[in-house]
Amino acid sequence: AFMGLRLAEDLPPAPARACTDGETARFRRDLVAGLGKSPKTASPKWFYDAEGSRLFEEITRLPEYYPTRQEAALLRRIAPAWAARFGAGAALVEFGSGASEKTRIVLDAAPDLAAYVPIDISADALNAAAARIAESYPALKVAPLVGDFQHLAALPEEIGGGRRIGFFPGSTLGNLEHREAEAFLRAARLQLGEGALFILGVDLVKSPEVLVAAYDDAAGVTAAFNRNLLVRANRELKAGFDVDSFVHRAVWNAADSRMEMHLEATRDMEVEIDGRTISFRKGETIHTENSRKFTEASVRGLAAASGWTVAAFETGPEPSVALALLEA
Ligand code: AVJ
């Protein structure tokens, strides 16, 4: 049963249940602020307009991009054992749910789940995915929340009082800085409440060759995904990026244990955005994404620092990703 997409307009004045206050306005504010920094940055959350969401789905099917495939296989293997701990009447709350494809693996393993709350910043992708899940699982209450999962809202009341199961696959946690990741996990623990479980998917440190190929594929889909940020800024913000004068760069930063994506200017230029002029030197980059890579020790450290206990930690075959089951 589809409970309808919750938008900011539907919300009671306080406390806020969702977190969208005009996506375009926030995109403008955030991008202008990031381009004013040195070095220039942009948040990866702005990748996911309709075209960006489509390109990301295409990335997940690339031969070089192993994380989605490896995680789905691992999840299929361990979901039955982990789902046995949910209990009847539990609610699955997914942070950054996108197309909700991996969700099906959990839902199939946990037929007693009462409710599903997908949270995503892309309203279009969220609405479509929630409708598809509601159609496939008619007994499930599907109550989507549109917004930034970092600004957690109160959960919809109709999901009932059963145990809450956080679901955060895809190594999306890797997009956050260490401090942000810790703050997010602590907030999620409070939001999910007493007795909560949390299924966390992370990508693991591995050889730089494998990592760089995954973020710089031969077909150029990741390059298109990265540059789509500029296409989106031109369309939604009337920015003046000459998209062809920026190239995709994917680099392994060993010191910070992360893959980085950049857009590198191929010439000196000036770009108009929101009445401002931003200057680029040839070779200067906009740092558009961090994708942090973890170890079992770094996941355990993060869980402990944010108040969770690690109940299980499973690693798949190479190229390896891991799933952790956290307990409140
Ligand atoms: C969806 C954030 C997990 O970091 O691997 C894919 C996004 N960026 N290719 C990742 C992404 C470039 C992806 N996450």
Residues whose N, C-alpha, C, O or C-beta is under 5 A from the ligand:
A	BS01	AVJ	G170 S171 T172 N175 A214 S291
